[in-house]
Amino acid sequence: MSTNASREGLRNARLYEFPPAITNRHNHRKPAFLPLLSLVVAIVLWGANWPVMKVGLAHVSPVWFSALRFGTGGAALFIAQFLRGGIRLPKRGDLPFVASIGLLQMAAFTMLGALAMTHLGAGRSAILSYTTPLWVTPIAIVVFKEKVGSLRIGGIMLAAAGVATLVNPSAIDWGNPVVVASNGALLIASICWALCIIHLRYFKAVSSAFDLAPWQMLLATIVLVPLAWIIEGGFSADDTITFFASTVFVGPVATAFCFVAVNAASSWLPATTMSTAMLGVPVTGVLLSLLLLGEPLTAPLAAGTSAIVIGIMLKAIPRRNSNRQDL
């Protein structure tokens, strides 16, 4: 594999992972103001996406909302590509990545999250959905025989304790099967995302993440529309301003714009910086859910969120004297 292809593959992996795939090949260029600003804006918007989705779900059913998200977001990216010089078709070597990201990270992750949020708070949903590193590391150790330092193992154990805090008997109404299933759906969603991270880490796409994103969103939309018909029946959203505003936010803004913004920031900032910065997404989601939706800050939510964030931060600390890609 050429050096350019390897760098492009690492850039693709960083973009999709939470935290992004970490490498010690730091970019030492001085970050420009615009990429830094775009990263901060993207983190706030992605965090705000959770309470906005919660609001939107009062006006449209969850699977249809998920289809709308990627339909509108993909359309926005196709337009952006066209204005930048033309839309590029995926190459043969890209097709597995179109399938994995489109089906698992986009369609499955978003649909499961939306279904769960019809019964759970947006803050809790944001935190449980972003536990992907818990699943990436065990898979990498067992399947790919990766070696992980004790600090990262400790971080994963702390984050796992945070998840256990959020799903402990006092935090969940175990007598309500719908609530139990919703919490499980969020963890399954995070596992779907983790499988995509593993795919991007060990197998490299030919084209860039920006070139493939609209095709992945198109595939997600093609899958979600018939699923919505089967599960929820015909499209039944209302015609309120709130519905249209939330759709524009979760699609063109929180999906298309944030994708481009993070991609721009990733080309300037070290992966370890990106890893830590992206922790702001679920934290922002929790804070905005508390402020805007009036969701209660329970002891399990506060303790679990803190443990998960600190644990993932420990995991993101780079190894010394290593040229290998970190877990």
URCOR-V108322 format. One record per run of one state. SS is the DSSP state (a for helix, b for strand, c for the rest). FROM is the first residue (numbers start at 1). TO is the last residue. Records with the same first field share a line. If there is no record, write none. Layout:
# URCOR-V108322
SS->FROM-TO  FROM-TO
This chain:
# URCOR-V108322
c->1-2  17-21  23-32  57-61  84-91  118-121  130-131  145-149  167-176  203-208  233-240  267-270  278-279  294-298  317-325  327-327
a->3-16  33-56  62-83  92-117  122-129  132-144  150-166  177-202  209-232  241-266  271-277  280-293  299-316
b->22-22  326-326
